[in-house]
């Protein structure tokens, strides 16, 4: 019995246009950010060079998008509000899509759930306006405006009030809108974008990105600096690779510039921002050897191909795509990123040095007299927007500059005064100095520092002056039996000897495994794993890849799988658990690197135990040899767990720490 309609036969009926549009709006317009995305994409498709978005109350009461695009004529406005009416495609080829929009659903959907007004003008013609509220369309009226289009959406979801209960706070919705704007701004560097918050009568610009000119990489780099910050572009590698009709461009950050979540991963397909499992899985695989599983890389990558090689009509929101050859795209991303990271050599992100300097910077505290009063020259001014020392500044605000900067150095004397001082301080030519006291010298080439300092200095630092010209410089000492201090032409380098040698040993073990292959261990009795038919097919599809990793599988009749060999380096393996973990990865990311990751985890553990231990005293030649090998080894800027292996401090930064500016 049909429990939904037990006593009556269902009747097929045609829904009215208003109900159809409200149903469609549920797929296209999930929240205010979805409406902003659709309207801004329409503006870009119209050839706009400047797009301005105004938001009130997180987009719940007002979303206004203005552009300087081609505009629409008065006779086109009613048609633009009809379902599946679009200027982007003619319907003859649903795969040959070169625009953001093409379904013709956004405007009628917005008009069905809110109060929508469209004003538009084509250059050389009169402007026109049309309004639709809850699906009820008004008449076309004349309007005065510059060439382009202004779309105002008020009272979103007033026609479907139940949807309002699912919206988040105004602040959260505004952040989501800002994220949409930033992604579209990255996709179109030649277009200027402005986002304004006009809630409660205020007018505050929350995001602005001016149009950037130049070639592909210059324009993209400039736009990424505007959106993601100069810190990202300074620590990112340019990516440009091509394979079988697919091209990958963009920027990928160094492993030491990683994040605790995936919010800094921006992926685009033919200029369209997407959230695709295949691409995220490829990104994870490319960085798997450099980052721990709880760290995520920061990237802005663009995949471009013939539109016939990718289907963007998978979901009404167009945030998912389906590639005709997904393995080819994944392989392109993994290989391009790994080659770029290898070419970066020992380079580490500049943020490591910035964080180190911030930790070293002395805290400026005001001097207080015995009466508890601050000297007049240190007291903050009355008109200062920041409070006194200790917490008067607003949250998130930068500290205000002191009216009178503290002077650390005396004024420089004149040339005559300096000459007189030098003459007075010149040594007496008749003075015979006593023999210097030489500290005890060890046979390893180091001298133990006196006075309780846990450090060692290189006795003959001038033996290899040319080493100072190399990227990591010449070793000058070792402190706490773990940190090597090296001098470069422009500053100093502090190296974690254990972390650095761990990476060097790990890279050597990987090269040996690649040259000799993965040794397989045959099971005395093959382990039989029962799977569903679909899971069996997915495992057998990658059987060759698993075999190269030392995991040999074959069908055993029905939906059973026989595991005959496992990688010898893994030791005793629970084959059933391993196979099911691989299937979980295939489901989540479309591919699996689990076996390779397990092998590399073993190699990493071996490298950790086989590397120079913390607490070992190193000779001068050992320290310099370690520095030279780091310069010659890819990925030596971070250890096997993604932590930096060295910190480089510029002399100018060190001098600022001591006020020598």
C-alpha positions as CSV (number, residue, x, y, z in Angstrom):
1,X,0.0,0.0,0.0
2,X,1.2,3.5,-0.8
3,X,1.6,5.1,2.6
4,X,1.7,8.6,1.0
5,X,-1.7,8.4,-0.6
6,X,-3.4,5.2,0.7
7,X,-7.0,6.0,-0.3
8,X,-6.6,7.9,-3.6
9,X,-4.8,7.7,-6.9
10,X,-2.2,10.4,-7.5
11,X,-3.2,12.8,-10.2
12,X,-0.6,14.4,-12.5
13,X,-1.0,18.1,-12.8
14,X,0.9,21.0,-14.4
15,X,2.4,23.4,-11.9
16,X,1.9,27.1,-12.5
17,X,4.8,29.3,-13.5
18,X,5.2,30.9,-10.0
19,X,5.6,27.5,-8.3
20,X,8.0,26.4,-10.9
21,X,10.2,29.4,-10.4
22,X,10.1,29.0,-6.6
23,X,11.2,25.4,-6.9
24,X,14.0,26.4,-9.3
25,X,15.0,29.1,-6.8
26,X,15.6,26.5,-4.2
27,X,18.4,25.1,-6.3
28,X,19.9,28.3,-7.7
29,X,19.5,30.7,-4.8
30,X,20.4,29.0,-1.5
31,X,21.5,32.2,0.3
32,X,22.3,35.8,-0.5
33,X,25.8,34.9,-1.6
34,X,24.2,32.7,-4.3
35,X,22.2,35.7,-5.6
36,X,25.3,37.8,-5.7
37,X,27.2,35.1,-7.6
38,X,24.5,34.9,-10.3
39,X,24.2,38.6,-10.7
40,X,27.9,39.4,-10.8
41,X,28.4,36.5,-13.3
42,X,25.7,38.1,-15.5
43,X,27.6,41.4,-15.3
44,X,30.9,39.8,-16.3
45,X,29.2,38.0,-19.2
46,X,27.8,41.4,-20.3
47,X,31.4,42.6,-20.8
48,X,31.5,44.9,-17.8
49,X,34.9,46.4,-16.8
50,X,33.6,47.6,-13.4
51,X,31.1,45.9,-11.1
52,X,29.8,47.4,-7.8
53,X,27.8,45.4,-5.3
54,X,25.9,47.0,-2.4
55,X,24.7,44.9,0.4
56,X,22.3,45.7,3.4
57,X,21.8,43.4,6.3
58,X,23.9,40.6,4.9
59,X,21.9,40.7,1.6
60,X,18.6,39.9,3.3
61,X,17.1,43.3,2.7
62,X,19.1,44.6,-0.3
63,X,21.4,43.3,-3.0
64,X,22.2,45.9,-5.7
65,X,24.6,45.0,-8.5
66,X,25.7,47.8,-10.9
67,X,27.8,47.3,-14.0
68,X,29.0,49.1,-17.2
69,X,28.3,46.3,-19.5
70,X,26.4,46.2,-22.8
71,X,23.0,46.6,-21.2
72,X,19.6,45.4,-22.4
73,X,16.9,47.1,-24.5
74,X,13.4,47.8,-23.3
75,X,12.0,44.9,-25.4
76,X,14.5,42.4,-23.9
77,X,13.7,43.1,-20.2
78,X,10.5,41.0,-20.0
79,X,12.2,38.2,-21.9
80,X,15.2,38.2,-19.5
81,X,12.7,37.4,-16.7
82,X,11.3,34.4,-18.5
83,X,12.6,30.9,-17.6
84,X,15.4,29.5,-19.8
85,X,15.8,32.7,-21.8
86,X,19.5,33.6,-22.3
87,X,21.8,35.3,-24.6
88,X,24.8,33.0,-23.7
89,X,24.0,30.0,-25.9
90,X,21.6,29.1,-28.7
91,X,20.9,25.6,-27.5
92,X,22.6,23.8,-30.4
93,X,25.6,22.6,-28.4
94,X,25.2,22.4,-24.6
95,X,28.9,21.6,-24.1
96,X,30.4,24.5,-26.1
97,X,30.0,27.0,-23.2
98,X,32.3,30.0,-22.9
99,X,30.3,32.1,-20.4
100,X,29.5,31.9,-16.7
101,X,25.8,31.7,-17.1
102,X,23.8,29.7,-19.7
103,X,20.8,28.1,-18.0
104,X,18.5,31.2,-18.0
105,X,17.2,30.5,-14.5
106,X,18.8,33.2,-12.2
107,X,16.7,36.3,-12.9
108,X,13.3,34.5,-12.9
109,X,14.3,32.6,-9.7
110,X,15.3,35.8,-7.9
111,X,12.1,37.5,-9.0
112,X,10.0,34.5,-7.7
113,X,11.4,34.8,-4.1
114,X,12.1,38.5,-3.7
115,X,11.3,42.0,-5.1
116,X,13.5,42.4,-8.2
117,X,14.0,45.6,-10.2
118,X,16.1,45.7,-13.3
119,X,17.3,49.0,-14.9
120,X,19.3,48.8,-18.1
121,X,20.4,50.9,-21.0
122,X,22.2,50.2,-24.2
123,X,24.7,52.8,-25.4
124,X,22.9,55.2,-27.8
125,X,19.4,54.1,-26.6
126,X,17.0,55.2,-23.9
127,X,17.1,53.4,-20.5
128,X,14.2,51.2,-19.3
129,X,13.1,49.6,-16.0
130,X,11.1,46.5,-15.1
131,X,10.0,45.2,-11.7
132,X,8.9,41.7,-10.5
133,X,7.7,40.9,-7.0
134,X,7.0,37.3,-5.9
135,X,6.7,36.2,-9.5
136,X,4.3,39.0,-10.5
137,X,5.9,41.0,-13.4
138,X,5.1,44.7,-13.9
139,X,5.2,46.9,-17.0
140,X,8.3,48.3,-18.6
141,X,9.0,51.9,-17.7
142,X,11.5,54.5,-18.9
143,X,14.6,55.0,-16.6
144,X,17.5,57.4,-16.5
145,X,21.0,55.8,-16.0
146,X,24.3,55.4,-17.7
147,X,25.0,52.6,-20.2
148,X,25.0,49.3,-18.3
149,X,22.6,47.5,-15.9
150,X,21.6,48.0,-12.3
151,X,19.8,45.0,-10.6
152,X,18.3,45.6,-7.2
153,X,17.0,42.6,-5.2
154,X,15.1,43.6,-2.0
155,X,13.5,41.4,0.7
156,X,15.1,38.1,-0.4
157,X,12.8,35.1,0.4
158,X,9.9,37.3,1.4
159,X,7.7,35.0,-0.8
160,X,9.2,31.9,0.8
161,X,9.6,33.0,4.5
162,X,10.5,29.4,5.6
163,X,13.8,29.9,3.9
164,X,14.7,32.8,6.0
165,X,15.0,30.6,9.1
166,X,17.9,28.8,7.4
167,X,20.0,31.9,6.9
168,X,22.8,32.8,9.3
169,X,23.7,36.0,10.9
170,X,24.2,39.2,8.9
171,X,28.0,39.0,9.5
172,X,28.2,35.4,8.4
173,X,26.2,36.1,5.2
174,X,28.4,39.1,4.5
175,X,31.5,37.0,4.8
176,X,30.1,34.5,2.4
177,X,29.3,37.2,-0.1
178,X,32.8,38.6,0.3
179,X,34.2,35.1,-0.4
180,X,32.2,34.9,-3.6
181,X,33.4,38.3,-4.8
182,X,37.0,37.4,-4.1
183,X,36.8,34.2,-6.1
184,X,35.2,36.0,-9.1
185,X,37.8,38.8,-8.8
186,X,40.6,36.1,-9.1
187,X,38.9,34.7,-12.1
188,X,38.7,38.1,-13.9
189,X,41.8,40.3,-13.2
190,X,40.8,42.7,-16.0
191,X,37.5,43.6,-14.2
192,X,37.3,46.0,-11.2
193,X,35.2,44.9,-8.3
194,X,33.8,46.9,-5.3
195,X,31.7,45.5,-2.4
196,X,29.9,48.0,-0.2
197,X,28.0,47.5,3.1
198,X,25.2,50.0,3.2
199,X,23.4,48.6,6.2
200,X,21.6,51.1,8.5
201,X,22.5,54.1,6.4
202,X,26.3,53.5,6.4
203,X,28.4,53.2,3.3
204,X,31.6,51.1,4.0
205,X,33.8,49.5,1.3
206,X,34.6,46.0,2.6
207,X,36.4,44.8,-0.6
208,X,37.9,46.5,-3.5
209,X,40.0,45.2,-6.4
210,X,40.9,47.5,-9.2
211,X,41.4,46.2,-12.7
212,X,44.9,44.8,-13.4
213,X,46.6,44.9,-16.8
214,X,49.6,43.0,-18.2
215,X,50.2,39.5,-19.5
216,X,48.6,36.4,-18.0
217,X,51.0,35.9,-15.0
218,X,51.6,39.6,-14.3
219,X,47.8,40.4,-14.2
220,X,47.0,37.3,-12.2
221,X,49.9,38.0,-9.7
222,X,48.7,41.5,-9.2
223,X,45.1,40.4,-8.7
224,X,46.1,37.7,-6.2
225,X,48.1,40.2,-4.3
226,X,44.9,42.4,-4.0
227,X,42.7,39.5,-3.0
228,X,44.9,37.1,-1.0
229,X,47.6,39.6,0.0
230,X,51.2,40.1,-1.0
231,X,52.3,37.5,1.5
232,X,50.8,34.8,-0.6
233,X,52.3,36.0,-3.9
234,X,55.7,36.4,-2.2
235,X,55.6,32.8,-1.1
236,X,54.0,31.2,-4.1
237,X,55.4,29.5,-7.2
238,X,54.2,30.2,-10.7
239,X,52.6,27.1,-12.3
240,X,52.4,26.7,-16.1
241,X,52.0,23.2,-17.5
242,X,50.2,21.6,-20.4
243,X,49.2,18.0,-21.4
244,X,46.9,16.6,-24.0
245,X,44.7,19.7,-24.4
246,X,44.7,20.7,-20.7
247,X,46.6,23.6,-19.4
248,X,47.3,24.4,-15.8
249,X,48.3,27.9,-14.7
250,X,48.3,29.9,-11.5
251,X,50.3,30.0,-8.3
252,X,50.9,27.4,-5.5
253,X,52.4,28.3,-2.2
254,X,55.4,26.7,-0.6
255,X,54.7,23.9,1.9
256,X,55.9,26.1,4.8
257,X,53.2,28.6,3.9
258,X,50.4,26.1,4.7
259,X,47.1,26.5,6.5
260,X,45.1,24.7,9.1
261,X,42.1,24.4,6.8
262,X,41.4,24.3,3.0
263,X,39.9,27.8,2.9
264,X,43.0,29.1,1.0
265,X,42.5,26.6,-1.9
266,X,41.0,28.4,-5.0
267,X,40.4,26.2,-8.1
268,X,39.0,27.3,-11.4
269,X,38.0,25.5,-14.6
270,X,37.8,27.6,-17.8
271,X,37.7,30.6,-15.5
272,X,34.8,29.3,-13.4
273,X,35.3,28.9,-9.6
274,X,34.5,25.3,-8.7
275,X,34.4,23.0,-5.7
276,X,35.4,19.7,-7.2
277,X,36.5,16.6,-5.3
278,X,38.8,15.4,-8.1
279,X,40.8,18.6,-8.1
280,X,41.0,18.8,-4.3
281,X,42.1,15.2,-4.2
282,X,44.8,15.9,-6.8
283,X,46.0,18.9,-4.7
284,X,46.2,16.8,-1.6
285,X,48.2,14.1,-3.5
286,X,50.6,16.7,-4.9
287,X,51.4,18.0,-1.4
288,X,51.1,14.7,0.5
289,X,54.9,14.3,0.7
290,X,55.5,17.7,2.2
291,X,52.6,18.3,4.6
292,X,51.1,16.4,7.5
293,X,47.4,15.5,7.1
294,X,46.2,18.3,9.3
295,X,47.9,21.0,7.1
296,X,46.6,22.3,3.8
297,X,48.3,24.1,1.0
298,X,47.3,27.5,-0.3
299,X,46.8,27.7,-4.1
300,X,45.1,29.6,-6.9
301,X,45.1,27.2,-9.9
302,X,43.3,27.5,-13.3
303,X,42.5,24.5,-15.5
304,X,41.8,25.5,-19.1
305,X,40.6,23.2,-21.8
306,X,38.3,22.8,-24.7
307,X,34.7,23.1,-23.4
308,X,33.8,19.8,-24.9
309,X,36.3,18.1,-22.5
310,X,34.4,19.2,-19.4
311,X,30.7,19.2,-18.5
312,X,29.8,22.2,-16.4
313,X,26.0,21.5,-16.5
314,X,26.2,19.0,-13.5
315,X,24.5,21.2,-10.9
316,X,22.3,24.3,-11.2
317,X,24.8,26.3,-9.1
318,X,27.5,25.3,-11.6
319,X,30.0,24.7,-8.8
320,X,30.7,21.1,-9.8
321,X,32.2,19.9,-13.1
322,X,32.8,16.5,-14.7
323,X,35.9,15.9,-16.9
324,X,35.8,13.5,-19.8
325,X,39.3,12.3,-18.7
326,X,39.6,12.8,-15.0
327,X,42.9,10.8,-14.6
328,X,44.6,13.1,-17.1
329,X,43.6,16.2,-15.2
330,X,44.7,14.7,-11.9
331,X,48.0,13.6,-13.3
332,X,48.7,17.1,-14.7
333,X,48.0,18.8,-11.4
334,X,50.1,16.4,-9.4
335,X,53.1,16.4,-11.7
336,X,53.1,20.1,-12.3
337,X,53.0,21.0,-8.6
338,X,55.6,18.4,-7.7
339,X,58.0,19.7,-10.4
340,X,57.5,23.3,-9.2
341,X,58.1,22.4,-5.6
342,X,61.2,20.4,-6.6
343,X,62.5,23.4,-8.7
344,X,62.1,25.6,-5.6
345,X,65.0,23.6,-4.0
346,X,65.7,24.6,-0.4
347,X,63.5,27.7,-0.4
348,X,61.2,28.3,2.6
349,X,58.5,30.9,2.9
350,X,59.3,34.4,4.1
351,X,56.6,34.1,6.8
352,X,59.0,31.9,8.8
353,X,61.4,34.8,9.2
354,X,58.6,37.3,9.9
355,X,57.2,35.1,12.7
356,X,60.7,34.7,14.1
357,X,61.3,38.4,14.1
358,X,57.9,39.0,15.7
359,X,58.9,36.5,18.5
360,X,62.3,38.2,19.0
361,X,61.0,41.8,18.9
362,X,61.4,43.4,22.4
363,X,58.2,44.6,24.0
364,X,58.2,48.4,24.3
365,X,57.1,49.3,27.9
366,X,56.8,52.9,29.1
367,X,58.9,54.2,31.9
368,X,57.0,54.9,35.1
369,X,58.2,57.3,37.8
370,X,58.2,56.5,41.5
371,X,55.0,58.4,41.8
372,X,53.4,56.0,39.3
373,X,53.2,58.7,36.6
374,X,54.3,58.2,33.0
375,X,56.7,60.8,31.7
376,X,55.0,63.5,29.7
377,X,56.8,62.7,26.4
378,X,55.5,59.1,26.6
379,X,51.9,59.8,27.4
380,X,49.4,59.4,24.5
381,X,47.9,62.5,23.0
382,X,44.3,63.4,24.0
383,X,43.1,63.1,20.4
384,X,44.6,59.7,19.9
385,X,42.1,57.1,18.8
386,X,44.0,54.4,20.7
387,X,44.2,54.0,24.4
388,X,47.3,54.1,26.6
389,X,49.9,51.3,26.7
390,X,48.2,48.0,27.7
391,X,45.0,47.6,25.8
392,X,43.3,50.8,24.7
393,X,43.5,50.0,21.0
394,X,40.4,48.6,19.3
395,X,40.3,44.9,18.5
396,X,42.2,44.2,15.3
397,X,43.7,47.7,14.9
398,X,47.4,48.2,14.4
399,X,49.2,50.0,17.2
400,X,49.5,53.7,16.8
401,X,52.9,55.1,16.1
402,X,54.4,57.0,19.0
403,X,54.4,60.8,18.5
404,X,58.2,60.9,19.2
405,X,60.1,57.8,18.3
406,X,62.6,56.6,20.9
407,X,66.2,57.5,20.0
408,X,68.7,54.7,20.4
409,X,71.8,56.3,18.9
410,X,73.5,59.6,19.5
411,X,73.8,62.1,16.8
412,X,76.7,61.4,14.5
413,X,79.7,63.8,15.2
414,X,81.3,66.0,12.5
415,X,84.2,64.7,10.4
416,X,86.7,66.9,12.5
417,X,85.4,65.5,15.8
418,X,85.7,62.0,14.5
419,X,89.3,62.5,13.4
420,X,90.3,63.9,16.8
421,X,88.6,61.0,18.5
422,X,90.3,58.5,16.3
423,X,93.7,60.1,17.0
424,X,93.1,60.1,20.8
425,X,92.0,56.4,20.7
426,X,95.0,55.3,18.6
427,X,97.1,52.6,20.3
428,X,100.5,53.5,21.8
429,X,103.2,52.3,19.4
430,X,105.6,51.6,22.3
431,X,103.1,49.4,24.1
432,X,103.9,45.6,24.1
433,X,100.7,43.6,24.7
434,X,100.7,40.5,26.9
435,X,100.1,37.1,25.2
436,X,96.3,36.6,24.7
437,X,94.5,34.0,26.8
438,X,93.6,31.2,24.4
439,X,90.6,29.0,25.3
440,X,91.1,25.3,25.1
441,X,90.8,24.0,21.5
442,X,89.1,20.7,20.8
443,X,90.4,18.4,18.1
444,X,87.1,18.6,16.2
445,X,87.7,22.2,15.3
446,X,85.4,23.8,17.8
447,X,86.1,25.9,20.9
448,X,83.9,25.5,24.0
449,X,82.5,28.9,24.9
450,X,83.1,29.9,28.5
451,X,80.6,31.5,30.9
452,X,77.9,28.8,30.8
453,X,76.7,29.4,27.2
454,X,75.6,26.2,25.6
455,X,77.1,26.9,22.3
456,X,80.1,26.2,20.1
457,X,81.9,28.5,17.6
458,X,83.8,27.5,14.5
459,X,87.5,28.2,15.3
460,X,88.7,28.8,11.7
461,X,85.7,30.6,10.2
462,X,87.8,32.2,7.6
463,X,88.9,28.9,6.0
464,X,86.1,29.0,3.5
465,X,85.1,32.7,2.9
466,X,83.5,31.8,-0.4
467,X,80.8,29.8,1.5
468,X,79.3,33.1,2.7
469,X,78.3,33.8,-0.9
470,X,76.2,30.7,-1.1
471,X,72.4,30.7,-0.3
472,X,72.8,29.2,3.2
473,X,76.1,30.7,3.9
474,X,79.0,29.5,6.0
475,X,78.6,27.8,9.4
476,X,79.8,30.0,12.2
477,X,78.7,28.0,15.3
478,X,76.3,25.5,16.9
479,X,74.0,26.4,19.9
480,X,72.3,24.0,22.2
481,X,73.7,21.1,20.2
482,X,70.8,21.4,17.7
483,X,70.9,24.7,15.9
484,X,73.6,25.7,13.3
485,X,74.3,29.4,13.0
486,X,75.5,30.3,9.5
487,X,76.5,33.7,8.0
488,X,75.4,34.8,4.6
489,X,76.2,38.0,2.7
490,X,73.0,39.7,3.8
491,X,72.2,38.2,7.2
492,X,72.3,34.9,9.2
493,X,70.6,31.5,8.8
494,X,69.5,29.3,11.8
495,X,69.3,25.7,10.8
496,X,67.6,22.9,12.8
497,X,70.2,20.2,12.2
498,X,67.9,17.2,13.0
499,X,64.9,18.4,10.9
500,X,67.2,19.3,7.9
501,X,69.1,16.0,8.0
502,X,65.8,14.1,8.3
503,X,64.6,15.6,5.1
504,X,67.9,14.9,3.3
505,X,67.9,11.2,4.4
506,X,64.2,10.9,3.4
507,X,64.8,12.2,-0.1
508,X,67.7,9.8,-0.5
509,X,65.6,6.8,0.6
510,X,62.8,7.9,-1.8
511,X,65.3,8.0,-4.7
512,X,66.6,4.6,-3.8
513,X,63.0,3.2,-3.7
514,X,62.2,4.7,-7.1
515,X,65.4,3.2,-8.6
516,X,65.0,-0.2,-7.2
517,X,61.2,-0.5,-7.0
518,X,59.1,-1.5,-4.1
519,X,59.9,-4.9,-2.7
520,X,56.8,-7.1,-2.4
521,X,56.2,-9.7,0.2
522,X,54.2,-12.8,-1.0
523,X,51.5,-14.0,1.5
524,X,51.7,-17.7,2.4
525,X,47.9,-17.8,2.2
526,X,46.3,-15.1,0.1
527,X,43.9,-12.9,2.1
528,X,40.3,-12.9,0.7
529,X,38.4,-9.7,1.1
530,X,34.6,-9.6,0.4
531,X,33.4,-6.5,-1.3
532,X,30.4,-5.2,-3.2
533,X,30.5,-5.5,-6.9
534,X,31.0,-1.7,-7.3
535,X,33.9,-1.7,-4.9
536,X,35.5,-4.6,-6.5
537,X,35.4,-2.9,-9.9
538,X,36.9,0.3,-8.4
539,X,39.8,-1.6,-6.9
540,X,40.5,-3.6,-10.0
541,X,40.5,-0.4,-12.1
542,X,43.6,0.7,-10.1
543,X,45.2,-2.8,-9.7
544,X,48.2,-1.9,-11.9
545,X,48.9,1.2,-9.8
546,X,48.7,-0.8,-6.6
547,X,50.9,-3.5,-8.1
548,X,53.7,-0.9,-8.7
549,X,53.4,-0.1,-5.0
550,X,53.9,-3.7,-4.0
551,X,50.2,-4.5,-3.4
552,X,49.1,-7.3,-5.7
553,X,45.4,-8.0,-5.9
554,X,43.2,-10.1,-8.3
555,X,39.5,-11.2,-8.5
556,X,38.6,-14.4,-6.6
557,X,35.2,-15.1,-7.9
558,X,31.9,-13.3,-7.3
559,X,32.6,-10.0,-5.6
560,X,35.7,-11.4,-3.6
561,X,39.2,-10.0,-3.9
562,X,42.4,-11.9,-3.3
563,X,45.4,-10.0,-1.8
564,X,48.5,-12.0,-2.8
565,X,51.3,-9.6,-2.1
566,X,51.9,-6.6,0.2
567,X,54.8,-4.1,0.4
568,X,57.6,-5.7,2.4
569,X,58.6,-2.5,4.1
570,X,55.1,-2.3,5.8
571,X,55.7,-5.6,7.6
572,X,52.5,-7.3,8.8
573,X,49.5,-5.7,7.1
574,X,45.8,-6.0,7.7
575,X,44.9,-6.4,4.0
576,X,41.2,-6.0,4.5
577,X,41.5,-2.8,6.4
578,X,44.0,-1.5,3.9
579,X,41.7,-2.2,0.9
580,X,38.7,-0.6,2.6
581,X,40.8,2.5,3.5
582,X,41.7,2.7,-0.2
583,X,38.1,2.5,-1.2
584,X,37.2,5.3,1.2
585,X,39.8,7.5,-0.5
586,X,38.5,6.6,-3.9
587,X,35.1,7.7,-2.8
588,X,36.3,11.0,-1.2
589,X,38.8,12.1,-3.8
590,X,38.3,10.0,-6.9
591,X,41.8,8.5,-6.5
592,X,43.9,6.9,-3.8
593,X,47.5,7.4,-2.8
594,X,47.1,5.5,0.5
595,X,49.6,2.8,-0.2
596,X,52.3,5.3,-1.4
597,X,51.6,7.4,1.6
598,X,52.1,4.5,3.9
599,X,55.4,3.6,2.2
600,X,56.6,7.2,2.4
601,X,55.5,7.3,6.1
602,X,57.7,4.3,6.8
603,X,60.6,5.9,4.9
604,X,60.0,9.1,6.8
605,X,60.2,7.2,10.1
606,X,63.4,5.5,9.0
607,X,64.8,8.9,8.0
608,X,63.9,10.4,11.4
609,X,65.7,7.7,13.3
610,X,68.7,7.6,11.0
611,X,69.3,11.4,10.9
612,X,71.5,13.5,13.1
613,X,70.0,13.6,16.5
614,X,69.4,16.7,18.5
615,X,72.2,17.1,21.1
616,X,75.0,15.9,18.9
617,X,78.0,18.2,18.5
618,X,79.0,18.7,14.9
619,X,82.3,19.6,13.4
620,X,82.8,22.6,11.2
621,X,83.1,20.5,8.0
622,X,80.0,18.5,9.0
623,X,77.9,21.7,9.4
624,X,79.1,23.1,6.1
625,X,78.5,19.8,4.3
626,X,75.0,19.8,5.7
627,X,74.3,23.3,4.4
628,X,75.7,22.4,0.9
629,X,73.6,19.3,0.7
630,X,70.5,21.3,1.7
631,X,71.2,23.7,-1.2
632,X,71.4,20.8,-3.6
633,X,68.4,18.8,-2.4
634,X,64.8,19.7,-3.4
635,X,62.2,20.2,-0.6
636,X,65.0,20.7,2.0
637,X,63.3,23.9,3.2
638,X,60.8,21.8,5.3
639,X,61.1,18.6,7.2
640,X,59.0,15.5,6.5
641,X,56.2,16.9,8.7
642,X,56.0,20.3,6.9
643,X,57.9,22.3,9.5
644,X,60.7,24.7,8.3
645,X,64.3,23.4,8.6
646,X,65.9,26.8,8.7
647,X,65.1,30.5,9.3
648,X,66.9,33.3,7.4
649,X,67.1,36.7,9.1
650,X,68.3,39.7,7.1
651,X,70.9,41.9,8.7
652,X,68.6,44.9,8.2
653,X,65.8,43.2,10.2
654,X,68.3,42.3,13.0
655,X,69.5,45.9,13.1
656,X,65.9,47.1,13.5
657,X,65.5,44.7,16.5
658,X,68.4,46.6,18.2
659,X,67.2,50.0,17.1
660,X,70.1,50.5,14.6
661,X,68.0,52.1,11.9
